[in-house]
């Protein structure tokens, strides 16, 4: 097994996750099987109980693991399926060591950070690295490990020590360290400064690790004399210094690495340069086509994203990426209109009239409405109003998790005239409980108590839009993360009133997909389809939303009906694992950053909303 470790220095937020993912994509393009591990130095066992404002979205894995959003980057870039064990946290490591101590595994020894914590980290890496994640048998060839945080952080020290020991354990030719650092430009001076990177590398060396490759982040391409200076003072060959400057979209990053021969440097360190006598060269034709296609898109499609975490876009990262995948497939330039759900509420008209007016203007100017998942009652009334607006005005609507639940509540209130209809999450005493706590979890313990991971949804017939979007599949496997679900006791009344429940679980008690048949596109899903969307295989429901918002839904439905195999490659290949039939119901072009361009989608710059 070969290991590539990606660390970061100077500041956080440099893009270590995208760098690690891109390295994996380039190595895959060289014909190698790749897996990934993310190390998060925080004490939490996992990311499940973290606020989106603290750490961005929680990415849900196939086995129900609640992980850091970087694991989503890995899965999207590499088209792999990771497990909860691929996210190592300080909390998990210490918990494992303490459990062993309580069992007496250490035979009375004094348990210490070195060697017990560091040994546990190394054992964890070795155990997880050999797990196949690409659907094939046998261990992968290379494991890319991202070390979270910044060199010098106190909480990272045990992991750095463990990785130093690990590099010695696996030996020369099996361990490559890529250090991502910042080369800033001070406005007063106007030149690229190398001192921050020099200090970062010096700190890294002082901790027992020496970088094999420097990945330098900068706004503009790195100047030759700057690279030469970094080589001299950081003791890294100039051929091993890679510049990751700002580009128009992140799909250019693997191409940047290829064009600068980063693969050759990595493969040389890992002694993997050749297959027999043939040098390994990355095949990235799909990445080149995809990156260039995104740059050339001109016809916009506006989607209003209605949520309460809109001041931090990473809170909905997978949703943004799923929208981007779908818009590229439908040949439209994505424009995300961020709408704070609190600003849509009637109370905002009195308290913050300007924000209220702006929010409604953005909502009414969008071609489609998306209400993503969330927890808690803040902003829920605004989401209900957004669902009502979309339903009454025949505007394409996609509700995910809570977005589906608010659509059901709105329908019960407006169509069935149940004015007190609500979720017991928000009003335990509601006279019309449309959404209730379902018993696959705990009300008291918050961590890992929800309905989590991949579950199967069975379509009730194939005449609904959802089934057609999934290629007329009889069932589909998608990932879940929720505690509350639609009350099965009220479903018959809702169906009589015109709301169709077209997807259910195997018991028929859990409602998975809703549709309004006489609406152009009004779909709600209890699961999270965004977690399985990939650049080359967009999520079917997101494809449907973007297609409906851009006037292409009929064409997409006709085409989707012929998409039964995920291995086929039609113009719009879809994702979301379709279950077997059952009887049960380039050269990367450097471009100047655009004001509103964030990772390939266009935001409206609403400003910060708390």
Secondary structure, DSSP 8 states (H G I E B T S, - for coil): -EEEEEEE-SSS-S-HHHHHHHHHHHHHHTT--EEEEEEE-SSSSSSTT--HHHH---EE-TTS-EE-THHHHHHHHHT----GGGEEEHHHHHHHHHHHHHHTTTTT----IIIIIHHHHHHHHHHHHTS--SS-SS--SEEEEEE-S-TT-GGGHHHHHHHHHHHHHH-TTSEEEEEEEE--B-TTT-SB--HHHHHHHHHHHHTT---SEEEEEESS---HHHHHHHHHHHT--GGGEEEEE--SSGGGHHHHHHHTTHHHHHHHHTT--EETTEE-----HHHHHHHHHHHH--SEEEEEEEES-TTSGGGGHHHHHHHHHHHHHTT-EEEEEEEEHHHHSHHHHHH-HHHHHHHHHHHHT-SEEEE----SSTTHHHHHHHHHHHHHTT-EEEEETHHHHHHHHHHHHHTS--TTEEETTT-TT-SEEEEEE-SSS-SS--TT-SEEEEEEEEES-S-SHHHHHTTS-SEEEEEEEESEEE-GGGHHHHHHTT-EEEEE-TTS-SEEEEE-TTSSSEEEESSBGGGG-BTTBEEHHHHHHHHHHTT-HHHHHHHHTT---TTS--TT-EESEE----S-----------TTEETTEEE-------
